[in-house]
């Protein structure tokens, strides 16, 4: 009876040892999978960080381009406003000169006619 019990205990012990070995093997496989997954996630994290940095740089460049475009539009508007009065003065001056020439011609004709009629 002692022999049978001892034999059963040995079988149970061997079964338990086999289960422990199987679980240890499974734990090692899961650990390797976890390490592999961690490495992959770290790689993805680095790639995402690089992508974020690239996006920030692109955003900064886009903002700078927009600012420069706005400055260009503002400069063009200022130049336009400065040129309008100058052009208006030039046109007005030219018209005034034409009017003055016409008046001088009229006065000269009047003087010519008036001096002929004087006895």
C-alpha positions, 0 to 999 in steps of 0.5 A: 500500500505504501508502494502504491501510494508512493507510486501515485505520489510520484506520478502526481509529482511528475504531472505537476512538474510537467505542468510547471515546465509547460507553464514556465515555457509558456511564461518564457514565450509570453515574455519574449512576445512582450519584449518584442511588442515593447520594442515595436511600440518604442519604435512606433513611438519614435516614429510618431515623435519624429512625425510630430516634429516634422508636422510642427516644422511644416506648421511653422513654415506655413505660418511664416509663409502666410505672414510673408504673404500678408506683408506682401499684400499689405505692402502692395496696398500701401504702395497703391494708396501712396501712388493714387494721390501722386497719380491724382496730383499728376493728372490734376497738374497736367489738366491745370497746365492745359487749362492755364495754356488755354487761358493764356491763349485766350488772353493773348487773342483778346489782347491782340484783338483789343490792340487792333481796335484801339485808334 
